Amino acid sequence: MDTIKEGQWAIVEIMGRKVVVGYITQAVQFGLPMLRIDVPATSIWPAFTQDYGAQAIYAITYVSEEVAKLTAEANKVNPVAVYVPDLSEMKRAQLENERLRQEIRDLRALPEPSQHFERPINNCRYGSAEDGTCSHPKNMTPECTEDSCPELDQDRDDGIPTEF
């Protein structure tokens, strides 16, 4: 940074697509040379100072004081830009997360599904044509067995399922 003249107005481009305009000087911080930028006040921000290391600087364009102040006003760089997440969104996400966790706990508490519907049930009007297995919606309950199917067609004894 030894080629920077002390006390010049400049437009400084910083890595990360940030542009800062102000009066630049060389400063030493932590034993290292740094670029100090005194940014003039704008209509929405007071004057402030920032220091940047040489590695962060992409370009420096030297300008007059008038051009620098006009550019600073047009730019209106926020002196402190801090990321703060929207807390309402965070709370909504936490509630949804807890709802899903509860749903998983509820599903894990369910009993294992019954395997009784794998046995063919003859004469059930919901039986499949391929194997005669009872396939009506109530087949997921224990009362739908070969001995007591609520949809069993008692009048039929040939074992052929009746159409829907």
C-alpha positions in Angstrom: 0.0 0.0 0.0 3.0 2.3 -0.1 1.9 3.8 -3.4 -1.4 5.2 -2.0 -1.0 8.9 -1.3 -2.1 10.1 2.1 -5.4 11.9 2.1 -7.2 11.2 -1.1 -10.8 10.8 -2.1 -11.5 7.5 -3.7 -14.1 4.9 -4.7 -12.9 1.7 -3.2 -14.3 -1.7 -4.5 -14.0 -4.4 -1.8 -14.2 -8.2 -2.5 -17.8 -9.3 -2.1 -19.2 -6.6 -4.4 -19.1 -3.9 -1.8 -18.3 -0.3 -2.9 -17.2 2.2 -0.2 -16.6 5.9 -1.1 -14.6 8.3 1.1 -11.4 9.9 2.1 -8.6 7.2 2.2 -5.4 7.1 4.2 -3.0 4.4 5.2 -3.3 3.0 8.8 -1.5 0.3 10.7 -3.7 -2.1 12.6 -2.3 -5.2 14.3 1.1 -4.5 12.9 -0.2 -4.6 9.3 -0.8 -1.8 6.8 -4.5 -1.2 6.2 -6.6 1.1 4.1 -8.7 3.5 6.3 -11.8 5.0 4.6 -13.5 7.9 6.2 -17.0 7.8 4.6 -18.8 11.1 4.6 -22.3 11.5 6.0 -25.2 10.9 3.7 -28.9 11.8 4.0 -29.6 8.5 5.9 -26.2 7.6 7.6 -23.8 9.6 9.7 -20.1 9.7 8.8 -18.1 6.6 9.7 -14.7 5.0 9.3 -13.7 1.5 8.2 -10.4 -0.2 7.8 -9.7 -2.8 5.1 -6.7 -5.1 4.6 -4.9 -5.0 1.2 -6.2 -8.5 0.4 -9.8 -7.4 0.5 -9.4 -4.5 -2.0 -10.3 -5.2 -5.5 -9.9 -1.7 -7.0 -9.4 1.9 -6.1 -10.5 4.8 -8.3 -9.2 8.2 -7.3 -11.8 11.0 -7.6 -12.4 14.6 -6.5 -14.1 15.4 -3.2 -17.2 16.5 -5.1 -17.5 13.3 -7.0 -16.8 11.2 -3.9 -19.5 12.9 -1.9 -22.1 12.6 -4.7 -21.2 8.9 -5.1 -21.4 8.3 -1.3 -24.9 9.9 -1.3 -26.0 7.7 -4.2 -24.4 4.6 -2.6 -25.6 5.1 1.0 -23.5 2.3 2.4 -24.8 1.0 5.7 -22.0 1.4 8.2 -22.9 -1.9 10.0 -24.5 -4.6 8.0 -25.4 -7.6 10.3 -27.4 -10.6 9.3 -30.3 -11.1 11.6 -32.7 -13.9 10.7 -36.4 -13.3 10.8 -37.3 -14.6 14.3 -41.0 -15.2 13.4 -39.8 -17.5 10.6 -37.5 -19.3 13.0 -40.4 -19.8 15.5 -42.7 -21.1 12.7 -40.0 -23.6 11.6 -39.5 -24.8 15.2 -43.2 -25.3 15.7 -43.4 -27.3 12.4 -40.4 -29.3 13.4 -42.0 -30.2 16.7 -45.3 -31.1 15.0 -43.5 -33.5 12.7 -41.6 -35.1 15.5 -44.9 -35.7 17.4 -46.3 -37.3 14.2 -43.3 -39.6 14.0 -43.7 -40.5 17.7 -47.4 -41.2 17.1 -46.7 -43.4 14.1 -44.1 -45.4 16.0 -46.6 -46.1 18.7 -49.0 -47.8 16.2 -49.2 -51.6 16.4 -47.7 -53.7 13.7 -50.1 -54.3 10.8 -51.9 -57.6 10.8 -51.1 -60.2 8.2 -54.6 -61.8 8.3 -55.6 -60.4 4.9 -53.0 -62.5 3.1 -55.1 -65.6 3.5 -57.7 -66.2 0.8 -61.3 -65.7 2.0 -63.7 -67.5 -0.2 -67.1 -66.1 -1.1 -66.2 -62.5 -0.1 -67.6 -60.1 -2.7 -64.4 -58.0 -2.5 -62.1 -61.0 -3.2 -59.6 -60.6 -5.9 -60.1 -62.8 -9.0 -56.4 -64.0 -8.9 -56.2 -65.6 -5.5 -59.6 -64.9 -3.8 -58.0 -62.7 -1.1 -60.4 -60.4 0.6 -59.5 -56.8 -0.3 -62.3 -54.6 1.0 -61.4 -51.6 3.2 -62.4 -53.4 6.5 -59.8 -56.1 5.8 -57.3 -54.1 7.8 -59.2 -55.0 11.0 -59.0 -58.4 12.9 -62.7 -59.1 12.4 -62.2 -59.7 8.7 -61.1 -63.3 8.9 -62.0 -66.5 7.0 -64.4 -67.3 9.7 -66.1 -63.9 10.1 -65.8 -61.6 7.1 -68.4 -58.8 7.4 -68.7 -58.8 3.6 -68.8 -62.5 3.1 -71.5 -63.5 0.7 -73.2 -66.3 2.7 -75.4 -67.3 -0.3 -72.4 -68.3 -2.5 -70.5 -71.5 -2.0 -68.6 -71.8 -5.2 -65.6 -69.8 -4.0 -65.9 -67.3 -6.9 -65.8 -63.6 -5.8 -68.8 -61.4 -6.7 -68.1 -58.3 -8.8 -68.3 -54.9 -7.1 
